[in-house]
Amino acid sequence: MAKEYLGKTGLTKLIELIKGNFTKVEGKITDSEQKLNGSINDAKAGDFDVTLTVAGWSNGTTQTVTDSKFVMNGVDYLIVSAPDNFTAYNLAGIHAQDMSEAGKMTFVCGEGQTPTVELKAHVMTIVMKEGE
């Protein structure tokens, strides 16, 4: 049986720490950064949640989520479980793959570990400066 090393409170604190660090590092987004292929404006930089449905798992191991906030250029994403489903998300071995299409993010779970409940993934948008 896997042990839970970060409880809901620990994960929430980690998310706040990470968000705070990126906000301090990045500061304000300049107009030129916002125009980078039009993608940063579309991203609406910030946090958002996506839902992984029970029925959405293809072949029991992959699920593609569609959201216009997923853009290809000028941003990176840090994706973790939402605090309310930390244990189930991590026991299923869920992680996101690299994006290959704007507006879509594919999640993968461990083989034989298909979730039997709806889960939420917490997405933090990290605005990249030109040249990074």
ZIGI-V969061 format. One record per residue. N is the residue number from 0. RES is the residue in one letter. PHI is phi as a letter, one per 20 degrees, with the letter a starting at -180 (* if undefined). BURIAL is + if it has 16 or more other C-alpha atoms within 10 Angstrom, else -. Layout:
BEGIN
N;RES;PHI;BURIAL / N;RES;PHI;BURIAL
END
This chain:
BEGIN
0;M;*;- / 1;A;f;- / 2;K;e;- / 3;E;e;- / 4;Y;e;- / 5;L;d;- / 6;G;f;- / 7;K;g;+ / 8;T;f;- / 9;G;f;- / 10;L;f;+ / 11;T;f;- / 12;K;f;- / 13;L;f;- / 14;I;f;+ / 15;E;f;- / 16;L;f;- / 17;I;f;- / 18;K;g;+ / 19;G;f;- / 20;N;f;- / 21;F;f;- / 22;T;f;- / 23;K;f;- / 24;V;f;- / 25;E;e;- / 26;G;m;- / 27;K;f;- / 28;I;e;- / 29;T;f;- / 30;D;g;- / 31;S;f;- / 32;E;f;+ / 33;Q;f;+ / 34;K;e;- / 35;L;g;- / 36;N;l;- / 37;G;m;- / 38;S;e;+ / 39;I;f;+ / 40;N;g;+ / 41;D;f;- / 42;A;f;+ / 43;K;l;+ / 44;A;h;+ / 45;G;q;- / 46;D;e;- / 47;F;b;- / 48;D;d;+ / 49;V;c;+ / 50;T;d;- / 51;L;d;+ / 52;T;e;- / 53;V;f;- / 54;A;f;- / 55;G;f;- / 56;W;f;+ / 57;S;e;- / 58;N;l;- / 59;G;m;+ / 60;T;c;+ / 61;T;c;+ / 62;Q;b;+ / 63;T;d;+ / 64;V;d;+ / 65;T;d;- / 66;D;b;- / 67;S;f;- / 68;K;f;+ / 69;F;e;+ / 70;V;d;+ / 71;M;e;+ / 72;N;c;- / 73;G;n;+ / 74;V;c;+ / 75;D;c;+ / 76;Y;c;+ / 77;L;d;- / 78;I;d;+ / 79;V;c;+ / 80;S;f;+ / 81;A;f;+ / 82;P;g;+ / 83;D;f;+ / 84;N;c;- / 85;F;g;+ / 86;T;f;+ / 87;A;f;+ / 88;Y;f;+ / 89;N;f;+ / 90;L;f;+ / 91;A;e;+ / 92;G;m;+ / 93;I;f;+ / 94;H;b;+ / 95;A;e;+ / 96;Q;e;- / 97;D;f;- / 98;M;f;- / 99;S;c;- / 100;E;b;- / 101;A;g;- / 102;G;n;+ / 103;K;c;+ / 104;M;c;+ / 105;T;d;+ / 106;F;d;+ / 107;V;c;+ / 108;C;d;+ / 109;G;f;+ / 110;E;g;- / 111;G;m;- / 112;Q;c;- / 113;T;g;+ / 114;P;f;+ / 115;T;d;- / 116;V;c;- / 117;E;f;- / 118;L;c;+ / 119;K;d;+ / 120;A;d;+ / 121;H;e;+ / 122;V;d;+ / 123;M;d;+ / 124;T;e;+ / 125;I;d;+ / 126;V;f;+ / 127;M;e;- / 128;K;e;- / 129;E;g;- / 130;G;n;- / 131;E;e;-
END
